[in-house]
Amino acid sequence: MRTRIKICGLTRPADVDEAVRAGADAIGLVFYPPSPRFVTLERAAELAARVPPFVSVVGLFVNAERTFVETACAAARLQTLQFHGDEAPADCRGFGRPYIKAARVKPGVDLVEFAARFADACGILLDAHSEAYGGSGQCFDWSLIPSELPLPLILSGGLNAENVAGAVARYRPWAVDVSSGVEAAKGIKDGAKIAAFIAGVKDGEARSSV
């Protein structure tokens, strides 16, 4: 199985081009104003227009109003929605698009039960626990990942070119999601880091097949 790769928090046209050129399967646009990676609807539309066929555009939301999610879907031609707040299952449904629900992982959180609550999601994204919403940029204790989840696993939180091969080899996630791990500064991606990260994913796949 090939591990899918999402580069999240893109804010500049050049970064979209770099992610696509390096082989990313998806790019993520952040619609959460407190984030340093936040993009306006106008900028999101500009970035989405650069994405070629067969590369997905994912919108990240945190406790957003339903009307805003609908507007963003239309403006940026979003194909998948990613919810990082305190959304209930009903808040994630009804947009005519598949959705991913993020879980902030810490000891005591029942991830199997969490995934079961969002049974109609297309995947569960595991990120480090943080009091702030959105990505934390920190790794969590990967030993907390259940051996069996009822949804495809998307691994996130503190991933970079140095540790992603080990994570992929050991846990074989359906996908990995990276943001700060491929940045030169907050919201500014580094093409060399993106390429190194994707190479790391492929290295992890090769290790797991030995």
DOLOKE-48516 format. One record per residue (C-alpha): x, y, z. Coordinates in steps of 0.02 Angstrom, whole numbers, plus 32768, in hexadecimal, padded with zeros to 4 digits. Layout:
BEGIN
@X X, Y Y, Z Z .
...
This chain:
BEGIN
@X 8000, Y 8000, Z 8000 .
@X 8041, Y 80AC, Z 7FD2 .
@X 803A, Y 8130, Z 805A .
@X 7FE0, Y 81CC, Z 801F .
@X 8030, Y 8275, Z 8045 .
@X 7FDD, Y 8319, Z 8070 .
@X 803D, Y 83BC, Z 807E .
@X 7FD4, Y 8430, Z 80EB .
@X 7FD3, Y 84E9, Z 8113 .
@X 8003, Y 8529, Z 8067 .
@X 7FF9, Y 85E5, Z 8053 .
@X 805D, Y 860E, Z 7FB5 .
@X 804A, Y 85DC, Z 7EFF .
@X 8101, Y 85A7, Z 7EF7 .
@X 80E7, Y 852F, Z 7F88 .
@X 8052, Y 84DE, Z 7F32 .
@X 80BD, Y 84C6, Z 7E97 .
@X 814A, Y 8479, Z 7EFE .
@X 80D5, Y 8400, Z 7F57 .
@X 8086, Y 83C8, Z 7EB4 .
@X 812F, Y 83B7, Z 7E5D .
@X 8174, Y 834D, Z 7EEC .
@X 80E2, Y 82D4, Z 7EE0 .
@X 8068, Y 8304, Z 7F6A .
@X 7FBE, Y 82B1, Z 7F5E .
@X 7F64, Y 8341, Z 7FB3 .
@X 7F7E, Y 83F3, Z 7FEB .
@X 7F2C, Y 8440, Z 8083 .
@X 7EE5, Y 84EF, Z 8095 .
@X 7EC7, Y 8531, Z 8145 .
@X 7E26, Y 8593, Z 8163 .
@X 7E46, Y 85B4, Z 821B .
@X 7E6D, Y 866E, Z 8237 .
@X 7EDD, Y 865B, Z 82D2 .
@X 7F54, Y 85EB, Z 8271 .
@X 7FF0, Y 8639, Z 8222 .
@X 7FC4, Y 85CE, Z 818B .
@X 7F15, Y 8616, Z 8176 .
@X 7EE1, Y 8643, Z 80C6 .
@X 7E52, Y 86B3, Z 8090 .
@X 7DCF, Y 8673, Z 8019 .
@X 7E1D, Y 86D9, Z 7F8E .
@X 7ECB, Y 8692, Z 7FAC .
@X 7E85, Y 85E2, Z 7FBE .
@X 7E31, Y 85F1, Z 7F15 .
@X 7ED5, Y 862C, Z 7EC8 .
@X 7F36, Y 859B, Z 7F13 .
@X 7EB3, Y 8518, Z 7EE7 .
@X 7EB3, Y 8551, Z 7E32 .
@X 7F6A, Y 851A, Z 7E24 .
@X 7F45, Y 8467, Z 7E58 .
@X 7F45, Y 83EC, Z 7DC6 .
@X 7ED2, Y 8355, Z 7DB2 .
@X 7EE5, Y 82C3, Z 7E2B .
@X 7F2E, Y 8330, Z 7EB5 .
@X 7EAA, Y 8352, Z 7F3B .
@X 7E85, Y 83F9, Z 7F8D .
@X 7E5B, Y 83E5, Z 8045 .
@X 7E10, Y 846E, Z 80B1 .
@X 7E39, Y 8473, Z 816B .
@X 7DB5, Y 84BC, Z 81E0 .
@X 7DA7, Y 84D7, Z 829B .
@X 7CF8, Y 84EC, Z 82E2 .
@X 7CC7, Y 854F, Z 8248 .
@X 7C18, Y 858C, Z 8221 .
@X 7BC0, Y 851A, Z 81A5 .
@X 7BA3, Y 85A7, Z 812A .
@X 7C5D, Y 85D0, Z 812A .
@X 7C8C, Y 851C, Z 8104 .
@X 7C11, Y 851C, Z 8074 .
@X 7C59, Y 85BF, Z 8030 .
@X 7D0B, Y 857D, Z 803D .
@X 7CDA, Y 84DD, Z 7FE4 .
@X 7C9C, Y 8541, Z 7F50 .
@X 7D27, Y 85C3, Z 7F4E .
@X 7DB9, Y 8548, Z 7F57 .
@X 7D6A, Y 84B1, Z 7F02 .
@X 7D8C, Y 8449, Z 7F9D .
@X 7D85, Y 838E, Z 7F84 .
@X 7D9B, Y 8357, Z 8039 .
@X 7D75, Y 83AC, Z 80DF .
@X 7DE2, Y 839B, Z 817A .
@X 7D98, Y 83C9, Z 8224 .
@X 7E0F, Y 83F0, Z 82B4 .
@X 7D9C, Y 843A, Z 8337 .
@X 7D14, Y 83FB, Z 83AA .
@X 7C9E, Y 83D1, Z 831C .
@X 7C1B, Y 834B, Z 8339 .
@X 7BFD, Y 82CC, Z 82AF .
@X 7B65, Y 832E, Z 8272 .
@X 7BD2, Y 83CA, Z 825C .
@X 7C42, Y 836E, Z 81E1 .
@X 7BB9, Y 8328, Z 8173 .
@X 7B4A, Y 836C, Z 80EA .
@X 7BCA, Y 83CB, Z 8082 .
@X 7BCA, Y 834F, Z 7FF3 .
@X 7C82, Y 8328, Z 8010 .
@X 7CE1, Y 82A4, Z 8073 .
@X 7D28, Y 82DE, Z 8117 .
@X 7DB7, Y 82B7, Z 818D .
@X 7DAA, Y 82CE, Z 8249 .
@X 7E44, Y 82F8, Z 82AE .
@X 7E63, Y 82B1, Z 835B .
@X 7EDC, Y 8301, Z 83D6 .
@X 7F35, Y 826D, Z 8421 .
@X 7F63, Y 825C, Z 84D8 .
@X 7F5F, Y 81CE, Z 8557 .
@X 7EAE, Y 819F, Z 8586 .
@X 7E5E, Y 81D0, Z 84E0 .
@X 7E03, Y 8139, Z 8496 .
@X 7E2E, Y 814C, Z 83DF .
@X 7DC9, Y 80B4, Z 83AA .
@X 7D2E, Y 80FE, Z 83FB .
@X 7D56, Y 81A9, Z 83B1 .
@X 7D64, Y 815F, Z 8302 .
@X 7CC2, Y 80FE, Z 831A .
@X 7C66, Y 81A2, Z 8341 .
@X 7C9B, Y 81E2, Z 8296 .
@X 7C7A, Y 8140, Z 823B .
@X 7C4C, Y 8196, Z 8198 .
@X 7CF0, Y 81F8, Z 8190 .
@X 7D6A, Y 81C5, Z 8108 .
@X 7DF9, Y 81C3, Z 8185 .
@X 7E32, Y 81F0, Z 8234 .
@X 7EC6, Y 8265, Z 8247 .
@X 7F2F, Y 824D, Z 82E3 .
@X 7F8B, Y 82E7, Z 8321 .
@X 7FE1, Y 8316, Z 83C3 .
@X 7F73, Y 835B, Z 844C .
@X 7F7C, Y 8417, Z 845F .
@X 7F10, Y 8498, Z 84B3 .
@X 7F14, Y 84F8, Z 8410 .
@X 7EB3, Y 84BB, Z 8379 .
@X 7EFD, Y 8484, Z 82D5 .
@X 7FA9, Y 8435, Z 82C5 .
@X 801E, Y 843B, Z 8359 .
@X 80C1, Y 8416, Z 82FD .
@X 80EA, Y 8398, Z 8386 .
@X 80F4, Y 82DB, Z 8383 .
@X 8084, Y 8275, Z 83F5 .
@X 80AB, Y 81CC, Z 8442 .
@X 8093, Y 8159, Z 83AD .
@X 807F, Y 80C4, Z 8421 .
@X 7FD0, Y 810A, Z 8444 .
@X 7F9B, Y 80DF, Z 8391 .
@X 7F22, Y 804B, Z 839B .
@X 7F51, Y 7FB1, Z 8338 .
@X 7EA6, Y 7FB3, Z 82E8 .
@X 7E44, Y 804F, Z 82BB .
@X 7D9B, Y 804A, Z 8263 .
@X 7DD1, Y 80D7, Z 81EE .
@X 7E6A, Y 80F5, Z 8180 .
@X 7EF7, Y 8140, Z 81E8 .
@X 7F40, Y 81E9, Z 81B9 .
@X 7FDB, Y 820A, Z 8221 .
@X 8009, Y 82BD, Z 824B .
@X 8060, Y 8323, Z 82D1 .
@X 8119, Y 834A, Z 82CF .
@X 8142, Y 82E6, Z 8234 .
@X 81DB, Y 8317, Z 81CF .
@X 8259, Y 82CB, Z 8157 .
@X 82BC, Y 827F, Z 81E8 .
@X 8230, Y 821F, Z 823E .
@X 81AD, Y 81FB, Z 81B9 .
@X 8205, Y 815F, Z 8174 .
@X 8201, Y 810C, Z 821E .
@X 814B, Y 813B, Z 8238 .
@X 8116, Y 80F7, Z 818F .
@X 817A, Y 8057, Z 81A2 .
@X 8133, Y 8031, Z 824D .
@X 807E, Y 806A, Z 8243 .
@X 8057, Y 8063, Z 8188 .
@X 7FDB, Y 80F4, Z 818C .
@X 7F68, Y 810F, Z 80FA .
@X 7FAD, Y 81C0, Z 80EF .
@X 8022, Y 823B, Z 8143 .
@X 7FFE, Y 82F4, Z 815A .
@X 808B, Y 8373, Z 8171 .
@X 8091, Y 842F, Z 8185 .
@X 8117, Y 847A, Z 81F6 .
@X 818E, Y 83EA, Z 81D0 .
@X 81A7, Y 842B, Z 811F .
@X 81B0, Y 84E5, Z 8145 .
@X 8237, Y 8569, Z 8141 .
@X 81C7, Y 85D7, Z 81AE .
@X 8111, Y 85CF, Z 81E5 .
@X 80A7, Y 85C7, Z 8149 .
@X 813E, Y 85C9, Z 80D6 .
@X 8168, Y 851F, Z 808C .
@X 8216, Y 84E4, Z 805A .
@X 821E, Y 8484, Z 7FB7 .
@X 82B6, Y 8420, Z 7FEB .
@X 8262, Y 83EC, Z 808D .
@X 81C5, Y 83B7, Z 802F .
@X 822D, Y 834C, Z 7FB9 .
@X 828F, Y 8300, Z 804B .
@X 81ED, Y 82DA, Z 80A9 .
@X 81A2, Y 8280, Z 8014 .
@X 8244, Y 821F, Z 7FFD .
@X 8237, Y 81EF, Z 80B5 .
@X 8188, Y 81AA, Z 809B .
@X 81C6, Y 813F, Z 800B .
@X 8257, Y 8103, Z 8076 .
@X 81DE, Y 80CE, Z 80FD .
@X 8176, Y 806E, Z 807F .
@X 8211, Y 8014, Z 8043 .
@X 8242, Y 7FE5, Z 80F5 .
@X 8196, Y 7FA1, Z 811E .
@X 8198, Y 7F2F, Z 8086 .
@X 823D, Y 7EDB, Z 80B5 .
